Amino acid sequence: MNPFRKNESRWRPRQVLLFSGHMVDAPDRNKPRFPADKEAVAAKKIADTLDKLGAGPQDLALTQGACGGDILFAEACLQRGVRLHLLLPFEEPAFIQRSVLSGGESWRDRYFAIKPHAQIKTAPVELGPPPEDVNPYERCNLWLLYSALAYGTEKVRFICLWNGEGGDAPGGTAHMYHEVNDKTGQVYWLNTRELW
């Protein structure tokens, strides 16, 4: 049995660490946003932020699990004993195809290394199929946010690895940043324009 799932229904976190960040650039990306050679820089900044927040076993981490920022955040949280929940916008095979493999095979291996230590939920199972006029990524962002806020607004610490610009499509980090900013002021913005 996964130790992170024991007594899940009664457990209450000290703080909820919510994350959204850029996926690592696909090799054919025209305008670089998160180049693969900046992974170590991003990983260190995420780790430093978690250390600044004193992240540990009393805390809960929420993110999607995409290649790049999400997986770096998940790995850093697990290293600190933080309970990890991955909320996926699609069924897991479709999510891996769309949001993990785009960064290369090694990211899939890292996702599967995280999986045994996380609770994974998918929007189609938990929320039902998305209405035709609802973007699945935006829906997942809101699901993540409201899952965090359910523990109390004052507990939410939102960490984002972001360049400050609009995303390639609806439902990216920009959307999450604005949603969080409307509801809680606890934002830790790791500005990639300054990091690299």
ZAMIMI-717059 format. One line per field, with one value per atom (N, C-alpha, C): residue number from 1; residue in one letter; atom name; x, y negated, z. Coordinates in Angstrom, 2 decimals. Each point is the difference from the previous one (the first is absolute). Layout:
<lumgus>
torvo = [NUM ...]
zase = [A ...]
marmi = [CA ...]
X = [X ...]
Y = [Y ...]
Z = [Z ...]
</lumgus>
This chain:
<lumgus>
torvo = [1 1 1 2 2 2 3 3 3 4 4 4 5 5 5 6 6 6 7 7 7 8 8 8 9 9 9 10 10 10 11 11 11 12 12 12 13 13 13 14 14 14 15 15 15 16 16 16 17 17 17 18 18 18 19 19 19 20 20 20 21 21 21 22 22 22 23 23 23 24 24 24 25 25 25 26 26 26 27 27 27 28 28 28 29 29 29 30 30 30 31 31 31 32 32 32 33 33 33 34 34 34 35 35 35 36 36 36 37 37 37 38 38 38 39 39 39 40 40 40 41 41 41 42 42 42 43 43 43 44 44 44 45 45 45 46 46 46 47 47 47 48 48 48 49 49 49 50 50 50 51 51 51 52 52 52 53 53 53 54 54 54 55 55 55 56 56 56 57 57 57 58 58 58 59 59 59 60 60 60 61 61 61 62 62 62 63 63 63 64 64 64 65 65 65 66 66 66 67 67 67 68 68 68 69 69 69 70 70 70 71 71 71 72 72 72 73 73 73 74 74 74 75 75 75 76 76 76 77 77 77 78 78 78 79 79 79 80 80 80 81 81 81 82 82 82 83 83 83 84 84 84 85 85 85 86 86 86 87 87 87 88 88 88 89 89 89 90 90 90 91 91 91 92 92 92 93 93 93 94 94 94 95 95 95 96 96 96 97 97 97 98 98 98 99 99 99 100 100 100 101 101 101 102 102 102 103 103 103 104 104 104 105 105 105 106 106 106 107 107 107 108 108 108 109 109 109 110 110 110 111 111 111 112 112 112 113 113 113 114 114 114 115 115 115 116 116 116 117 117 117 118 118 118 119 119 119 120 120 120 121 121 121 122 122 122 123 123 123 124 124 124 125 125 125 126 126 126 127 127 127 128 128 128 129 129 129 130 130 130 131 131 131 132 132 132 133 133 133 134 134 134 135 135 135 136 136 136 137 137 137 138 138 138 139 139 139 140 140 140 141 141 141 142 142 142 143 143 143 144 144 144 145 145 145 146 146 146 147 147 147 148 148 148 149 149 149 150 150 150 151 151 151 152 152 152 153 153 153 154 154 154 155 155 155 156 156 156 157 157 157 158 158 158 159 159 159 160 160 160 161 161 161 162 162 162 163 163 163 164 164 164 165 165 165 166 166 166 167 167 167 168 168 168 169 169 169 170 170 170 171 171 171 172 172 172 173 173 173 174 174 174 175 175 175 176 176 176 177 177 177 178 178 178 179 179 179 180 180 180 181 181 181 182 182 182 183 183 183 184 184 184 185 185 185 186 186 186 187 187 187 188 188 188 189 189 189 190 190 190 191 191 191 192 192 192 193 193 193 194 194 194 195 195 195 196 196 196]
zase = [M M M N N N P P P F F F R R R K K K N N N E E E S S S R R R W W W R R R P P P R R R Q Q Q V V V L L L L L L F F F S S S G G G H H H M M M V V V D D D A A A P P P D D D R R R N N N K K K P P P R R R F F F P P P A A A D D D K K K E E E A A A V V V A A A A A A K K K K K K I I I A A A D D D T T T L L L D D D K K K L L L G G G A A A G G G P P P Q Q Q D D D L L L A A A L L L T T T Q Q Q G G G A A A C C C G G G G G G D D D I I I L L L F F F A A A E E E A A A C C C L L L Q Q Q R R R G G G V V V R R R L L L H H H L L L L L L L L L P P P F F F E E E E E E P P P A A A F F F I I I Q Q Q R R R S S S V V V L L L S S S G G G G G G E E E S S S W W W R R R D D D R R R Y Y Y F F F A A A I I I K K K P P P H H H A A A Q Q Q I I I K K K T T T A A A P P P V V V E E E L L L G G G P P P P P P P P P E E E D D D V V V N N N P P P Y Y Y E E E R R R C C C N N N L L L W W W L L L L L L Y Y Y S S S A A A L L L A A A Y Y Y G G G T T T E E E K K K V V V R R R F F F I I I C C C L L L W W W N N N G G G E E E G G G G G G D D D A A A P P P G G G G G G T T T A A A H H H M M M Y Y Y H H H E E E V V V N N N D D D K K K T T T G G G Q Q Q V V V Y Y Y W W W L L L N N N T T T R R R E E E L L L W W W]
marmi = [N CA C N CA C N CA C N CA C N CA C N CA C N CA C N CA C N CA C N CA C N CA C N CA C N CA C N CA C N CA C N CA C N CA C N CA C N CA C N CA C N CA C N CA C N CA C N CA C N CA C N CA C N CA C N CA C N CA C N CA C N CA C N CA C N CA C N CA C N CA C N CA C N CA C N CA C N CA C N CA C N CA C N CA C N CA C N CA C N CA C N CA C N CA C N CA C N CA C N CA C N CA C N CA C N CA C N CA C N CA C N CA C N CA C N CA C N CA C N CA C N CA C N CA C N CA C N CA C N CA C N CA C N CA C N CA C N CA C N CA C N CA C N CA C N CA C N CA C N CA C N CA C N CA C N CA C N CA C N CA C N CA C N CA C N CA C N CA C N CA C N CA C N CA C N CA C N CA C N CA C N CA C N CA C N CA C N CA C N CA C N CA C N CA C N CA C N CA C N CA C N CA C N CA C N CA C N CA C N CA C N CA C N CA C N CA C N CA C N CA C N CA C N CA C N CA C N CA C N CA C N CA C N CA C N CA C N CA C N CA C N CA C N CA C N CA C N CA C N CA C N CA C N CA C N CA C N CA C N CA C N CA C N CA C N CA C N CA C N CA C N CA C N CA C N CA C N CA C N CA C N CA C N CA C N CA C N CA C N CA C N CA C N CA C N CA C N CA C N CA C N CA C N CA C N CA C N CA C N CA C N CA C N CA C N CA C N CA C N CA C N CA C N CA C N CA C N CA C N CA C N CA C N CA C N CA C N CA C N CA C N CA C N CA C N CA C N CA C N CA C N CA C N CA C N CA C N CA C N CA C N CA C N CA C N CA C N CA C N CA C N CA C N CA C N CA C N CA C N CA C N CA C N CA C N CA C N CA C N CA C N CA C]
X = [0.84 -0.84 0.87 -0.40 0.74 -0.09 1.15 -0.04 -0.60 0.01 -0.55 -1.53 -0.61 -1.46 -0.60 0.83 -0.51 -0.68 -1.18 -0.73 -0.18 -0.09 -0.09 -1.22 -1.13 -1.24 0.01 0.75 0.01 1.18 1.01 1.22 -0.21 0.55 -0.07 1.41 0.37 1.37 0.23 1.26 0.41 -0.07 0.48 -0.11 -0.19 -0.62 -0.24 0.86 0.89 0.93 -0.56 -0.52 -0.62 1.01 0.16 1.01 -0.56 0.46 -0.21 1.25 0.40 1.21 0.12 0.92 0.20 0.45 -0.49 0.55 1.35 0.89 1.28 -0.28 0.78 -0.22 0.17 -0.93 0.18 1.18 0.73 1.18 -0.29 -1.23 -0.33 -0.71 0.02 -0.68 0.70 -0.78 0.57 0.59 -0.81 0.45 0.28 1.26 0.31 -0.74 -0.46 -0.69 0.63 0.20 0.68 0.94 1.18 0.96 0.46 0.24 0.40 1.28 0.89 1.25 -0.17 -1.22 -0.27 -0.67 -0.09 -0.67 0.63 1.32 0.67 -0.26 -0.05 -0.28 -1.41 -0.96 -1.39 -0.14 0.64 -0.09 0.54 1.12 0.59 -0.92 -0.58 -0.88 -1.26 -0.55 -1.17 0.38 1.14 0.46 0.24 0.62 0.26 -1.31 -0.99 -1.30 -0.67 0.05 -0.57 0.72 1.33 0.76 -0.37 -0.17 -0.41 -1.35 -0.88 -1.33 0.02 1.16 0.10 -0.79 -0.10 -0.82 0.45 -0.98 0.32 -1.21 0.08 -1.05 -1.35 -0.04 -1.29 -0.75 0.60 -0.56 -0.53 -0.83 -0.58 0.41 0.39 0.36 -1.01 -0.42 -0.95 0.56 0.00 0.40 -0.54 0.32 -0.46 0.96 1.25 0.95 0.58 -0.07 0.54 1.53 0.61 1.46 0.41 1.12 0.46 -0.32 -0.59 -0.22 -0.76 -1.09 -0.81 0.80 0.74 0.77 1.14 0.67 1.06 -0.55 -1.17 -0.65 -0.36 -0.58 -0.39 1.21 1.08 1.22 0.54 0.02 0.51 -0.89 -1.31 -0.93 0.21 0.14 0.19 1.32 1.03 1.27 -0.15 -1.00 -0.23 -1.12 -0.52 -1.04 -1.38 -0.21 -1.30 -0.96 -1.23 -1.01 -0.32 -0.12 -0.15 -1.27 -0.81 -1.17 0.19 -0.16 0.02 -1.44 -0.46 -1.34 0.17 -0.49 0.23 -1.26 0.15 -1.18 -0.61 0.77 -0.46 0.27 -0.51 0.39 1.53 0.62 1.46 0.72 -0.39 0.74 -0.03 -1.15 -0.10 0.84 0.00 0.81 1.48 0.46 1.41 0.36 -0.86 0.26 0.08 -0.91 -0.08 0.98 0.22 0.67 1.28 0.34 1.24 1.00 -0.46 0.90 0.49 -0.69 0.44 1.41 0.43 1.34 1.04 -0.43 0.93 -0.28 0.54 -0.24 0.42 1.07 0.50 -1.04 -0.85 -1.03 -1.07 -0.28 -0.96 0.56 1.29 0.63 -0.10 0.21 -0.07 -1.43 -0.97 -1.40 -0.32 0.43 -0.29 0.78 1.13 0.72 -0.74 -0.71 -0.79 -1.30 -0.59 -1.35 -0.26 0.90 -0.29 -0.09 0.50 0.05 -1.03 -0.89 -0.99 -1.41 -0.96 -1.39 -0.35 -0.49 -0.29 -1.49 -0.58 -1.42 -0.11 -1.01 -0.22 -1.35 -0.04 -1.22 -1.16 0.20 -1.15 -0.65 0.80 -0.55 -0.63 0.72 -0.44 -1.08 0.09 -0.91 -0.98 0.24 -0.83 0.58 -0.54 0.51 -0.21 0.98 -0.15 -1.09 -0.77 -0.95 0.77 -0.68 0.67 0.61 -0.61 0.50 1.00 0.50 0.94 1.36 1.04 1.35 0.48 0.47 0.38 1.16 0.90 1.13 -0.45 -0.88 -0.53 -0.82 -0.77 -0.78 0.92 1.12 0.93 0.67 0.35 0.56 -0.96 -1.27 -0.99 -0.20 0.05 -0.11 1.16 1.21 1.17 -0.16 -0.39 -0.12 -1.05 -1.18 -1.06 0.29 0.74 0.44 0.93 0.86 0.91 -0.77 -0.89 -0.74 -0.93 -0.39 -0.89 0.62 1.33 0.68 0.11 -0.41 0.07 0.90 -0.53 0.75 1.36 0.04 1.24 1.10 -0.34 1.00 0.65 -0.59 0.44 1.23 1.02 1.22 0.15 -0.20 0.07 1.39 0.65 1.33 -0.18 0.48 -0.10 1.33 0.33 1.18 -0.50 0.18 -0.75 0.77 -0.17 0.68 -0.83 -1.21 -0.84 -0.83 0.08 -0.73 -1.20 -0.87 -1.12 0.50 -0.79 0.41 -0.22 0.42 -0.20 -1.47 -0.72 -1.42 -0.66 -1.33 -0.69 0.43 -0.07 0.21 1.44 0.87 1.40 0.27 1.28 0.43 -0.56 -0.12 -0.56 -1.41 -0.81 -1.37 -0.01 0.85 0.05 0.47 1.01 0.52 -1.11 -0.76 -1.05 -1.13 -0.33 -1.04 0.44 1.24 0.51 0.08 0.48 0.16 -1.33 -1.09 -1.33 -0.47 0.53 -0.56 0.94 1.29 0.96 1.27 0.61 1.20 1.30 -0.06 1.22 0.60 0.65 0.56 1.51 0.68 1.46 0.32 0.27 0.20 1.48 0.34 1.37 0.05 0.44 -0.06 1.12 -0.37 1.02 0.76 -0.57 0.74 1.22 -0.10 1.12 0.92 -0.60 0.78 0.94 -0.46 0.87 -0.16]
Y = [1.21 -1.21 -1.26 -0.96 -1.26 -0.74 -0.27 -0.66 -1.40 -0.63 -1.35 0.00 1.18 0.08 0.42 0.38 0.42 -1.17 0.23 -1.02 -1.30 0.11 -1.19 -0.86 0.64 -0.75 -0.84 0.41 -0.74 -0.97 0.20 -0.79 -1.42 -0.99 -1.39 -0.58 -0.56 -0.51 -1.31 -0.23 -1.27 -1.10 0.32 -0.92 0.82 -0.63 0.67 -0.70 0.76 -0.52 0.31 -1.02 0.12 -0.46 0.78 -0.35 0.01 -0.95 0.01 -0.59 0.57 -0.52 0.48 -0.62 0.35 1.45 0.61 1.28 -0.28 0.99 -0.16 -0.09 -0.81 -0.20 1.29 0.22 1.08 -0.40 0.98 -0.32 -0.93 0.04 -0.81 -1.31 -0.40 -1.24 -1.20 -0.90 -1.17 -1.01 -0.44 -1.02 0.67 0.07 0.69 -0.63 0.86 -0.45 0.68 1.32 0.76 0.98 -0.51 0.87 1.13 1.16 1.18 -0.27 -0.85 -0.24 -0.91 -0.46 -0.83 0.82 1.31 0.84 -0.11 0.04 -0.05 -1.33 -1.09 -1.32 -0.02 0.52 0.04 0.90 1.16 0.95 -0.63 -0.72 -0.64 -1.09 -0.79 -1.08 0.56 1.06 0.65 0.55 0.69 0.57 -1.10 -1.09 -1.12 -0.58 -0.10 -0.55 0.93 1.30 0.96 -0.06 -0.17 -0.10 -1.28 -1.10 -1.27 0.14 0.83 0.23 1.09 0.63 1.05 1.23 0.31 1.13 1.30 0.80 1.28 0.89 1.06 1.01 -0.50 -1.18 -0.55 -0.70 -0.07 -0.78 0.87 -0.61 0.65 -0.77 0.71 -0.61 0.41 -0.96 0.24 -0.55 0.82 -0.43 1.00 -0.20 0.95 1.17 -0.28 1.08 -0.02 -1.15 -0.13 -0.06 0.28 -0.11 -1.44 -0.18 -1.34 -0.36 -1.19 -0.53 0.91 0.61 0.85 1.16 0.69 1.16 -0.45 -1.10 -0.51 -0.32 -0.63 -0.31 1.27 0.96 1.26 0.71 0.07 0.66 -0.70 -1.33 -0.76 0.19 0.06 0.22 1.38 1.02 1.35 0.11 -0.71 0.01 -0.57 -0.85 -0.63 0.68 1.10 0.74 -0.60 -0.94 -0.65 0.99 0.06 0.83 -0.62 0.83 -0.49 0.54 -0.91 0.36 -0.56 0.86 -0.43 0.03 -1.13 -0.08 -0.20 0.94 0.00 -0.41 -0.79 -0.45 1.10 1.04 1.09 1.33 1.09 1.32 0.10 0.78 0.00 0.29 1.00 0.23 -1.21 -0.67 -1.19 -1.13 -0.16 -1.06 0.24 1.22 0.31 -0.31 0.38 -0.25 -1.50 -0.78 -1.44 -0.85 0.35 -0.94 0.52 1.25 0.54 0.36 0.75 0.46 -1.11 -1.13 -1.11 -0.47 0.25 -0.39 1.08 1.19 1.11 1.18 1.14 1.26 -0.07 -0.72 -0.04 -0.58 -0.90 -0.58 1.02 0.91 1.06 0.88 0.32 0.80 -0.71 -1.29 -0.77 -0.06 -0.13 0.02 1.33 1.10 1.31 0.26 -0.69 0.11 -0.74 -1.06 -0.77 0.72 0.64 0.55 0.85 0.91 0.83 -0.80 -1.22 -0.81 -1.12 0.03 -1.08 0.58 -0.83 0.34 -0.67 0.78 -0.52 0.09 -1.13 -0.05 -0.61 0.43 -0.56 -0.70 -1.11 -0.78 0.79 0.80 0.72 0.94 0.59 0.91 -0.78 -1.01 -0.74 -1.03 -0.63 -1.11 0.33 1.10 0.33 -0.61 0.35 -0.57 -1.50 -0.74 -1.46 -0.41 -1.02 -0.54 -0.48 -0.03 -0.35 -1.39 -0.92 -1.38 -0.27 1.04 -0.17 0.58 -0.81 0.45 0.95 1.21 0.96 -0.46 -0.80 -0.49 -1.07 -0.90 -1.01 0.68 1.02 0.72 0.65 0.56 0.64 -1.03 -1.16 -1.07 -0.37 -0.16 -0.37 1.14 1.23 1.16 0.00 -0.22 -0.08 -1.12 -1.17 -1.16 0.22 0.46 0.17 1.17 0.99 1.08 -0.55 -0.93 -0.63 -0.90 -0.84 -0.95 0.69 1.24 0.73 0.20 -0.07 0.14 -1.32 -1.09 -1.33 -0.91 -1.15 -0.94 -0.34 -0.12 -0.42 1.06 1.23 1.07 0.12 -0.64 0.21 -0.85 0.66 -0.66 0.41 -0.96 0.31 -0.33 1.01 -0.16 0.15 -0.99 0.13 -0.30 0.84 -0.16 -0.53 -1.30 -0.67 -1.18 -0.27 -1.14 -1.28 0.07 -1.19 -0.29 0.87 -0.23 0.94 -0.28 0.90 1.34 1.03 1.34 0.25 1.19 0.41 0.29 0.37 0.37 -0.28 0.05 -0.22 1.03 -0.42 0.94 0.16 -0.90 0.11 -0.69 -0.25 -0.61 -1.41 -0.75 -1.35 0.05 0.94 0.14 0.31 0.94 0.38 -1.18 -0.71 -1.15 -1.02 -0.34 -1.00 0.51 1.28 0.58 -0.03 0.38 0.01 -1.42 -0.92 -1.39 -0.61 0.44 -0.51 0.51 1.14 0.67 0.05 -0.09 0.03 -0.73 -0.68 -0.77 0.74 1.29 0.77 0.55 -0.85 0.41 -0.14 1.06 0.01 0.20 -1.11 0.02 0.17 1.11 0.25 -0.46 -1.22 -0.67 0.51 0.76 0.61 -1.03 -1.17 -1.04 -0.46 0.11 -0.36 1.21 1.19 1.20 0.36 -0.21 0.26 -1.05]
Z = [0.00 0.00 0.00 -0.78 -0.07 1.33 0.66 1.30 -0.04 -1.18 -0.12 0.00 -0.18 -0.04 1.33 0.96 1.29 0.71 0.53 0.75 -0.77 -1.33 -0.86 0.32 0.31 0.18 1.28 1.01 1.27 0.13 -0.81 0.11 -0.53 0.70 -0.45 -0.07 -1.16 -0.15 0.75 0.34 0.60 -1.06 -1.21 -1.13 -1.27 -1.00 -1.28 -1.05 -0.60 -0.99 -1.38 -0.64 -1.32 -1.04 -1.07 -1.00 -1.40 -0.80 -1.44 -0.64 -1.12 -0.64 -1.43 -0.72 -1.40 -0.16 -1.06 -0.42 -0.65 0.06 -0.68 -1.50 -0.70 -1.43 -0.80 -0.91 -0.98 -0.89 -0.54 -0.81 -1.18 -0.53 -1.18 0.34 1.28 0.38 -0.63 -0.62 -0.69 0.96 0.97 0.95 1.34 0.43 1.25 1.19 0.89 1.21 1.22 -0.08 1.04 -0.71 -0.42 -0.69 0.92 -0.57 0.78 0.81 -0.53 0.72 1.22 0.25 1.19 1.12 -0.20 0.98 1.39 0.08 1.31 0.70 -0.77 0.58 0.59 -0.76 0.47 1.22 -0.04 1.12 1.28 -0.11 1.19 0.55 -0.87 0.45 0.66 -0.56 0.62 1.37 0.07 1.28 1.03 -0.43 0.93 0.54 -0.86 0.42 1.00 -0.25 0.95 1.34 -0.05 1.25 0.76 -0.74 0.61 0.71 -0.58 0.58 1.07 0.20 1.00 -0.36 -1.29 -0.47 0.63 0.44 0.62 0.11 0.80 0.09 0.48 0.60 0.45 -1.12 -1.19 -1.09 -1.14 -0.83 -1.17 -1.24 -1.06 -1.27 -1.06 -0.82 -1.08 -1.31 -1.04 -1.32 -1.01 -1.28 -1.02 -0.20 -0.32 -0.27 -1.40 -0.66 -1.35 0.03 -1.16 -0.12 0.28 0.65 0.33 1.44 0.19 1.34 0.93 -0.48 0.88 0.57 -0.85 0.46 0.90 -0.33 0.87 1.38 0.05 1.26 0.76 -0.69 0.64 0.59 -0.76 0.49 1.24 -0.02 1.14 1.22 -0.20 1.11 0.62 -0.83 0.51 0.77 -0.45 0.72 1.41 0.21 1.30 0.79 -0.53 0.69 -0.09 -0.91 -0.17 -0.67 0.46 -0.66 -1.35 -1.01 -1.37 -0.63 -0.55 -0.79 -1.41 -1.00 -1.38 -0.52 -0.50 -0.58 -1.50 -0.78 -1.44 -0.76 -1.06 -0.76 -0.86 -0.30 -0.85 0.70 -0.57 0.47 -0.11 0.86 0.09 -1.33 -0.79 -1.26 -0.94 -0.09 -0.86 0.56 1.32 0.62 -0.28 0.17 -0.25 -1.44 -0.92 -1.41 -0.29 0.55 -0.31 0.80 1.28 0.90 0.64 -0.24 0.59 -1.10 -1.00 -1.05 -0.92 -0.01 -0.86 0.35 1.25 0.41 -0.24 -0.40 -0.25 0.93 -0.36 0.73 1.46 0.31 1.38 0.96 -0.50 0.86 0.35 -0.93 0.32 1.11 -0.08 1.06 1.35 -0.01 1.25 0.54 -0.91 0.42 0.69 -0.61 0.58 1.29 0.18 1.28 1.11 -0.35 0.96 0.36 -0.98 0.12 1.25 0.41 1.17 1.30 0.00 1.22 0.00 -0.97 -0.14 -0.07 0.36 -0.27 -1.33 -0.95 -1.33 -0.26 -0.41 -0.36 -1.38 -0.75 -1.34 -0.05 -0.71 -0.09 -0.60 -1.06 -0.55 1.01 0.90 1.01 1.15 0.49 1.19 -0.30 -1.18 -0.33 -1.11 -0.70 -1.16 -1.26 -1.16 -1.24 -0.04 -0.55 -0.04 -0.99 0.33 -0.98 -1.24 -1.13 -1.26 0.02 0.75 0.01 1.11 0.67 1.11 -0.40 0.14 -0.30 1.11 -0.33 1.03 0.88 -0.57 0.80 0.99 -0.45 0.92 1.10 -0.38 1.00 1.03 -0.46 0.92 0.92 -0.55 0.83 1.13 -0.34 1.02 1.01 -0.48 0.89 0.98 -0.50 0.88 1.03 -0.49 0.88 1.08 -0.39 1.00 0.93 -0.47 0.88 1.07 -0.39 0.97 0.96 -0.55 0.83 0.99 -0.30 0.91 1.38 0.08 1.29 0.75 -0.67 0.60 -0.81 -0.37 -0.84 0.59 1.32 0.67 -0.10 -0.36 -0.08 -1.37 -1.02 -1.38 -0.32 -0.52 -0.49 -1.46 -0.90 -1.42 -0.53 -0.57 -0.60 -1.51 -0.75 -1.46 -0.67 -0.95 -0.83 -1.34 -0.22 -1.07 -0.54 -1.29 -0.61 0.02 0.56 0.10 -1.23 -0.99 -1.25 -0.10 -0.96 -0.27 -0.50 0.16 -0.41 -1.48 -0.44 -1.39 -0.28 1.06 -0.12 1.34 0.06 1.28 1.05 1.27 1.08 0.46 -0.37 0.40 1.34 0.24 1.25 0.17 -1.10 0.08 0.57 -0.47 0.49 1.49 0.41 1.42 0.85 -0.46 0.75 0.27 -1.02 0.16 0.89 -0.11 0.86 1.47 0.24 1.38 0.55 -0.83 0.44 0.42 -0.65 0.34 1.35 0.43 1.18 1.20 -0.21 1.10 -0.41 0.93 -0.32 0.17 0.37 0.28 -1.29 -0.77 -1.29 0.03 -0.42 -0.11 -1.48 -0.67 -1.44 -0.30 -0.63 -0.46 -1.46 -0.18 -1.31 -0.90 -1.01 -0.86 -0.82 -0.20 -0.73 0.81 1.32 0.87 0.26 0.05 0.30 -1.15 -1.26 -1.12 -1.03]
</lumgus>
